[in-house]
Amino acid sequence: MNATGTGTSVDRRTLIVPDGSGRRRADRFVADLTGLSRSYVQRLISDGRLTIEGRSLRANAVLGPGDAVVLEVPPAEPAPH
C-alpha cells in the first residue's frame, strides 16, 4: 500500500488471440478485447507494458491466432482535487 492507503498493484492480463481470427495489430487487438482506448493501449505499449514471451512489443506488431500477450495496466492515478 502507498501513503494514501490505496493499493499499487499492477493489473496483469494474459490475452490470447483466438483460433480462427485473422492477423491483427497488437494495439487494436488489445483495445478491442479490453475496452481500453487505443491511445491508452499505445501508451502502455510504448512504456513496455505489452509483452510476448517476455519481449516488449510495438503497437504495429502483428499478432496471429494462438499468440499470447501479457498486458500490465498500472493502477489509476487519483484525480486532482
HELIX and SHEET records of a PDB file:
HELIX    1   1 ALA A   26  THR A   34  1                                   9    
HELIX    2   2 ARG A   38  SER A   46  1                                   9    
SHEET    1   A 4 ASP A  11  ILE A  16  0                                        
SHEET    2   A 4 ALA A  68  VAL A  73 -1                                        
SHEET    3   A 4 LEU A  50  ILE A  52 -1                                        
SHEET    4   A 4 ARG A  55  SER A  56 -1                                        
SHEET    1   B 2 ARG A  24  ARG A  25  0                                        
SHEET    2   B 2 VAL A  62  LEU A  63 -1                                        
END                                                                             
